[in-house]
Amino acid sequence: MFDKLEDLLIRYEEIMGELQEPDVANDQERFRKLMKEQADLAPIVEAYTEYKKAKQSIADSEEMLEIESDEEMRELAKEELSSSKKRVEELEHELKILLLPKDPNDDKNIMVEIRAGAGGDESALFAAEVYRMYVHYAESKRWKTEMISVNENGIGGFKEVVFMVSGQGVYSRMKYESGVHRVQRVPETESGGRIHTSTITVAVMPEAEEVDVVIEEKDIRIDVMRASGNGGQCVNTTDSAVRLTHYPTGIVIYSQTEKSQLQNKEKAFRLLRSKLYELELEKQQSAEAEARRSQIGTGDRSEKIRTYNFPQGRVTDHRIKLTLHKLDSILNGDLDEVIDSLIAADQAIRLSGLEKDA
């Protein structure tokens, strides 16, 4: 591990030197790549630099204990030694986590697709609440959200909604949200006060660039039509809605949220690319099925990941057996505690896997 850290430290210093060169600033592509590499390496270099200082502090304290006879100075040296040893242990663990292989999609923006499942109108209402939860969470992270398509049920619920979230490290945090989300509560339409259970599915897909997915013209049919229903009221006087049909997979995308046919077409293609990219990722992951099963959240849409229980005001994530009695704040976008716990559990599993292989 430490040989690798020394190599990364040398590489970091090389990058800092290259960034000072006048030619680099004129080459925007090279400048961007160097800045990204520098940003990726900075946390590792900072932790490793602090680790080396803590190790030196241990050596200095041990040397002082050997030569110092003054009892007060010896006590200070013992305290410093104990503190430095504890910090070295913490930093060793932190460095192991920082050196874990990074998911190449972690820095990508995402497409999120929420679909109502079992439970009819109650499920659609919950789908709309979960959509708002993610929008609030995105706002708290200063991420940008953009509606791609929505199919409402007429009473404020969503049968299906697709939206994009863009910002720094979006996929690295949101990828744990894919799966079945279950709600337990008394619906407003229920006169007997019985608790109903409804479900929705969430799919989080990394946004695919054109270089990630090539879509052949012959594989696509594009239909244009007038937008209709909720979301299309102000644009239904022209043929602005776009429907894409991808023959090889049977995927159909409908986009009508914009007034411009061109904008709706662009959104539809962005969503199609992400769906095709996700299919390709699923193929790769099924080839590594055993490894995926050991990880937190396989991304499988049929996996029941979380329950939102309204009568008890609790949220339970079943993958890590985490229960929090803060339903209201979570639905208002306070998701960090849940996601941080999922990331920590995932890192622990991956670290134990590496230690077994070592």
PLY file of the C-alpha trace (Angstrom):
ply
format ascii 1.0
element vertex 358
property float x
property float y
property float z
element edge 357
property int vertex1
property int vertex2
end_header
0.00 0.00 0.00
2.75 2.45 0.94
4.65 1.92 -2.35
1.47 2.88 -4.15
1.02 5.93 -1.94
4.57 7.09 -2.67
3.89 6.70 -6.42
0.69 8.74 -6.10
2.55 11.44 -4.17
5.14 11.68 -6.97
2.36 11.81 -9.58
0.57 14.56 -7.63
3.75 16.68 -7.58
4.19 16.10 -11.34
0.62 17.30 -11.98
1.13 20.43 -9.86
4.27 21.15 -11.89
2.49 20.61 -15.22
-0.33 22.95 -14.20
2.23 25.76 -13.80
3.36 25.38 -17.42
2.01 28.18 -19.69
1.25 25.76 -22.56
-1.18 23.74 -20.42
-3.54 26.68 -19.82
-3.91 27.07 -23.60
-4.88 23.41 -24.05
-8.31 23.29 -22.38
-8.77 19.52 -22.73
-5.39 18.73 -21.14
-5.94 21.38 -18.45
-9.36 19.86 -17.58
-7.94 16.32 -17.35
-5.05 17.45 -15.12
-7.39 19.40 -12.84
-9.65 16.36 -12.45
-6.71 14.06 -11.71
-5.37 16.60 -9.20
-8.78 16.82 -7.49
-9.02 12.99 -7.31
-5.54 12.65 -5.80
-5.72 15.59 -3.37
-7.62 13.77 -0.53
-5.20 10.80 -0.73
-2.12 13.06 -0.71
-3.48 15.12 2.22
-4.22 12.00 4.29
-0.85 10.42 3.43
1.04 13.64 4.31
-0.74 13.75 7.68
0.03 10.03 8.17
3.75 10.63 7.63
3.69 13.54 10.12
1.95 11.34 12.72
4.55 8.58 12.18
7.34 11.13 12.66
5.63 12.37 15.83
5.67 8.78 17.18
9.41 8.49 16.47
10.09 11.88 18.12
8.04 10.99 21.22
9.77 7.61 21.59
13.17 9.29 21.29
12.22 11.84 23.95
11.14 9.06 26.34
14.55 7.42 25.92
16.58 10.51 26.75
14.29 12.64 28.96
14.45 12.26 32.75
12.10 15.12 33.72
8.81 13.47 34.76
6.60 16.29 33.46
8.25 16.18 30.03
7.94 12.39 29.97
4.19 12.66 30.66
3.81 15.11 27.77
5.76 12.74 25.50
3.55 9.81 26.54
0.40 11.80 25.76
1.78 12.84 22.37
2.80 9.23 21.65
-0.65 7.87 22.51
-2.40 10.57 20.45
-0.14 10.00 17.42
-0.55 6.20 17.53
-4.34 6.60 17.56
-4.18 9.05 14.64
-1.96 6.67 12.63
-4.56 3.89 13.03
-7.36 6.23 11.91
-5.36 7.43 8.90
-4.39 3.89 7.85
-8.10 2.98 7.72
-8.92 6.22 5.87
-6.15 5.58 3.31
-7.38 2.03 2.67
-10.83 3.46 1.88
-9.39 6.21 -0.34
-7.42 3.58 -2.30
-10.48 1.39 -2.98
-11.13 1.09 -6.75
-13.43 3.93 -7.78
-16.67 3.33 -9.66
-16.01 4.97 -13.07
-19.58 6.31 -13.05
-19.33 8.07 -9.66
-18.78 11.53 -11.16
-21.59 11.22 -13.72
-24.91 13.01 -13.61
-27.95 10.76 -13.31
-31.38 10.01 -14.69
-33.87 8.94 -12.00
-37.00 7.03 -12.96
-39.73 6.61 -10.32
-42.69 4.34 -11.11
-45.83 3.67 -9.08
-46.15 -0.03 -8.20
-48.64 -1.92 -6.04
-51.25 0.27 -4.39
-52.97 2.23 -7.19
-53.51 5.94 -6.47
-51.80 5.65 -3.07
-48.67 4.35 -4.79
-48.77 7.23 -7.31
-49.11 9.77 -4.46
-46.10 8.24 -2.73
-44.11 8.34 -6.00
-44.72 12.11 -6.09
-43.57 12.43 -2.46
-40.35 10.51 -3.14
-39.73 12.70 -6.21
-40.06 15.80 -3.99
-37.76 14.17 -1.39
-35.02 13.79 -4.01
-35.53 17.34 -5.32
-35.14 18.71 -1.76
-32.05 16.54 -1.24
-30.57 17.81 -4.52
-31.21 21.42 -3.43
-29.40 20.78 -0.13
-26.38 19.55 -2.13
-26.61 22.44 -4.63
-27.31 19.97 -7.43
-29.54 20.89 -10.35
-32.71 18.93 -11.21
-34.46 18.91 -14.56
-37.76 17.20 -15.40
-37.51 14.83 -18.38
-41.02 13.31 -18.45
-43.99 12.90 -16.12
-47.26 10.95 -16.22
-49.68 12.23 -13.56
-52.76 10.46 -12.20
-54.99 13.54 -11.83
-54.98 13.77 -8.01
-51.41 14.99 -7.51
-49.69 11.64 -7.86
-47.21 10.38 -10.46
-47.71 7.10 -12.31
-44.18 7.66 -13.61
-41.67 10.49 -13.45
-38.20 10.77 -14.96
-35.83 13.58 -14.03
-32.16 14.41 -14.31
-29.86 15.40 -11.43
-26.55 17.07 -12.25
-23.73 18.16 -9.98
-20.54 16.98 -8.35
-20.48 13.30 -7.31
-24.22 12.80 -7.88
-24.08 9.13 -8.88
-21.62 8.28 -6.08
-24.36 9.09 -3.52
-27.61 8.45 -5.37
-26.72 5.01 -6.79
-27.86 3.39 -3.53
-31.47 4.53 -4.13
-32.31 1.98 -6.87
-34.88 -0.61 -5.82
-38.34 -0.98 -4.31
-39.43 1.63 -1.76
-42.40 0.60 0.41
-44.81 2.90 2.25
-47.08 1.89 5.14
-49.79 4.36 6.11
-53.54 5.03 6.31
-54.59 6.52 2.95
-56.78 9.64 3.04
-59.40 7.68 1.06
-59.51 4.92 3.71
-62.52 5.44 6.00
-61.81 2.46 8.28
-58.38 3.73 9.34
-56.59 0.61 8.11
-52.89 0.76 7.29
-52.17 0.03 3.63
-48.87 -1.03 2.11
-47.92 0.38 -1.30
-44.73 0.25 -3.32
-42.85 2.24 -5.92
-39.70 1.42 -7.87
-36.75 3.76 -8.26
-34.08 3.35 -10.94
-30.95 5.52 -10.79
-29.06 5.50 -14.10
-25.73 7.25 -14.80
-26.16 9.72 -17.63
-24.56 8.31 -20.77
-22.50 10.48 -23.09
-22.74 9.97 -26.84
-19.35 8.25 -26.70
-20.72 5.75 -24.13
-23.65 4.61 -26.27
-23.94 4.66 -30.05
-27.54 4.70 -31.32
-27.95 3.64 -34.94
-30.44 5.67 -36.98
-31.99 2.49 -38.41
-32.78 1.26 -34.86
-34.96 4.28 -34.01
-38.43 5.45 -34.93
-39.29 9.06 -34.06
-42.96 10.11 -33.81
-44.09 13.66 -33.12
-47.51 14.56 -31.76
-49.40 17.12 -29.76
-48.70 17.08 -26.04
-51.68 16.17 -23.92
-52.72 15.90 -20.29
-50.93 17.33 -17.28
-47.60 18.81 -18.21
-48.68 19.49 -21.77
-51.52 22.03 -21.33
-49.53 25.01 -22.53
-47.87 23.28 -25.46
-50.67 21.22 -27.03
-51.33 23.58 -29.93
-48.30 22.33 -31.87
-46.70 18.94 -32.54
-44.09 19.39 -29.80
-44.24 16.01 -28.03
-41.77 13.35 -29.12
-41.93 9.56 -28.86
-38.85 7.46 -29.50
-39.07 3.73 -30.15
-35.85 1.72 -29.98
-36.44 -1.44 -32.04
-33.66 -3.71 -30.66
-34.76 -3.33 -27.01
-38.41 -2.28 -27.36
-37.76 0.76 -25.15
-40.25 3.59 -25.74
-39.52 7.12 -24.52
-42.14 9.88 -24.47
-41.14 13.49 -23.80
-43.50 16.48 -23.71
-42.30 18.76 -20.90
-40.83 21.44 -23.22
-42.57 23.77 -25.68
-40.00 22.99 -28.36
-40.06 19.71 -30.31
-36.26 19.95 -30.60
-35.83 20.21 -26.81
-38.19 17.29 -26.20
-36.31 15.23 -28.78
-32.98 16.03 -27.08
-34.38 15.02 -23.67
-35.81 11.80 -25.07
-32.45 10.83 -26.60
-30.62 11.62 -23.34
-32.97 9.32 -21.44
-32.70 6.58 -24.09
-28.90 6.71 -23.97
-28.98 6.35 -20.17
-31.39 3.40 -20.35
-29.21 1.63 -22.93
-26.10 2.37 -20.86
-27.83 0.90 -17.80
-28.69 -2.27 -19.76
-25.02 -2.60 -20.72
-23.97 -2.12 -17.06
-26.47 -4.81 -15.99
-24.90 -7.25 -18.45
-21.44 -6.54 -17.01
-22.74 -6.85 -13.46
-24.50 -10.16 -14.11
-21.15 -11.50 -15.29
-19.83 -10.54 -11.84
-23.02 -11.62 -10.08
-21.36 -13.10 -7.01
-19.34 -9.94 -6.37
-22.41 -7.76 -6.88
-24.48 -9.82 -4.44
-21.96 -9.12 -1.69
-22.25 -5.36 -2.19
-24.73 -2.98 -0.61
-27.54 -2.49 -3.12
-27.22 -4.47 -6.31
-29.20 -1.81 -8.19
-31.85 -4.45 -8.91
-35.24 -2.76 -9.24
-36.98 -5.77 -7.63
-34.89 -5.54 -4.45
-36.95 -4.16 -1.53
-34.58 -1.63 -0.03
-36.53 0.68 2.26
-39.79 1.03 4.21
-41.39 4.36 5.18
-43.76 3.67 8.10
-46.02 6.67 8.80
-47.86 5.47 11.97
-44.50 4.96 13.74
-42.70 7.85 12.01
-39.79 5.63 11.03
-37.73 4.79 7.98
-35.95 1.43 7.74
-33.27 0.56 5.21
-33.38 -3.24 5.00
-29.95 -3.69 3.39
-28.07 -2.46 6.45
-30.85 -2.89 9.05
-30.84 0.84 9.78
-33.97 2.35 11.40
-34.34 6.09 11.93
-37.32 7.71 13.67
-37.21 10.87 11.54
-39.66 10.17 8.72
-40.70 13.82 8.22
-37.18 15.19 7.89
-36.14 12.36 5.53
-39.12 13.02 3.27
-38.05 16.68 3.32
-34.71 15.66 1.81
-32.61 14.94 4.91
-31.06 11.80 3.39
-27.41 12.21 4.36
-27.52 9.95 7.43
-29.06 7.10 5.40
-26.72 7.50 2.43
-23.59 7.97 4.59
-24.46 4.73 6.44
-24.90 2.88 3.12
-21.56 4.17 1.81
-19.79 3.17 5.05
-21.32 -0.33 4.94
-20.38 -0.73 1.27
-16.80 0.36 1.96
-16.53 -2.07 4.90
-17.65 -4.99 2.71
-15.25 -4.03 -0.06
-12.36 -3.64 2.40
-13.02 -7.06 3.95
-13.10 -8.54 0.43
-9.69 -7.03 -0.35
-8.24 -8.30 2.94
-9.47 -11.84 2.17
-7.84 -11.71 -1.27
-4.58 -10.35 0.15
0 1
1 2
2 3
3 4
4 5
5 6
6 7
7 8
8 9
9 10
10 11
11 12
12 13
13 14
14 15
15 16
16 17
17 18
18 19
19 20
20 21
21 22
22 23
23 24
24 25
25 26
26 27
27 28
28 29
29 30
30 31
31 32
32 33
33 34
34 35
35 36
36 37
37 38
38 39
39 40
40 41
41 42
42 43
43 44
44 45
45 46
46 47
47 48
48 49
49 50
50 51
51 52
52 53
53 54
54 55
55 56
56 57
57 58
58 59
59 60
60 61
61 62
62 63
63 64
64 65
65 66
66 67
67 68
68 69
69 70
70 71
71 72
72 73
73 74
74 75
75 76
76 77
77 78
78 79
79 80
80 81
81 82
82 83
83 84
84 85
85 86
86 87
87 88
88 89
89 90
90 91
91 92
92 93
93 94
94 95
95 96
96 97
97 98
98 99
99 100
100 101
101 102
102 103
103 104
104 105
105 106
106 107
107 108
108 109
109 110
110 111
111 112
112 113
113 114
114 115
115 116
116 117
117 118
118 119
119 120
120 121
121 122
122 123
123 124
124 125
125 126
126 127
127 128
128 129
129 130
130 131
131 132
132 133
133 134
134 135
135 136
136 137
137 138
138 139
139 140
140 141
141 142
142 143
143 144
144 145
145 146
146 147
147 148
148 149
149 150
150 151
151 152
152 153
153 154
154 155
155 156
156 157
157 158
158 159
159 160
160 161
161 162
162 163
163 164
164 165
165 166
166 167
167 168
168 169
169 170
170 171
171 172
172 173
173 174
174 175
175 176
176 177
177 178
178 179
179 180
180 181
181 182
182 183
183 184
184 185
185 186
186 187
187 188
188 189
189 190
190 191
191 192
192 193
193 194
194 195
195 196
196 197
197 198
198 199
199 200
200 201
201 202
202 203
203 204
204 205
205 206
206 207
207 208
208 209
209 210
210 211
211 212
212 213
213 214
214 215
215 216
216 217
217 218
218 219
219 220
220 221
221 222
222 223
223 224
224 225
225 226
226 227
227 228
228 229
229 230
230 231
231 232
232 233
233 234
234 235
235 236
236 237
237 238
238 239
239 240
240 241
241 242
242 243
243 244
244 245
245 246
246 247
247 248
248 249
249 250
250 251
251 252
252 253
253 254
254 255
255 256
256 257
257 258
258 259
259 260
260 261
261 262
262 263
263 264
264 265
265 266
266 267
267 268
268 269
269 270
270 271
271 272
272 273
273 274
274 275
275 276
276 277
277 278
278 279
279 280
280 281
281 282
282 283
283 284
284 285
285 286
286 287
287 288
288 289
289 290
290 291
291 292
292 293
293 294
294 295
295 296
296 297
297 298
298 299
299 300
300 301
301 302
302 303
303 304
304 305
305 306
306 307
307 308
308 309
309 310
310 311
311 312
312 313
313 314
314 315
315 316
316 317
317 318
318 319
319 320
320 321
321 322
322 323
323 324
324 325
325 326
326 327
327 328
328 329
329 330
330 331
331 332
332 333
333 334
334 335
335 336
336 337
337 338
338 339
339 340
340 341
341 342
342 343
343 344
344 345
345 346
346 347
347 348
348 349
349 350
350 351
351 352
352 353
353 354
354 355
355 356
356 357
